[in-house]
Amino acid sequence: MSDERREVVVVDVKIPFVSMVILLVKWAIAAIPAIIILSVLAAAASMVLGGVLHWNWMGRGMV
């Protein structure tokens, strides 16, 4: 392999409309489990921080 760098400029990408729609639908379907996983992680982090820092969601403040 040579050490010289080559720059590439993409001028145009041609993709059929139906293929783009299918790709975006797959992307949206794949995002659903990701949102669920991120929500579970955020809930777990909130519970841990709430327990450690004694955060309270009832509005009574620190006791």
Buried (B, 14 or more C-beta within 10 A) or exposed (E): EEEEEEEEEEEEEEEEEEEEEEEEEEEEEEEEEEEEEEEEEEEEEEEEEEEEEEEEEEEEEEE
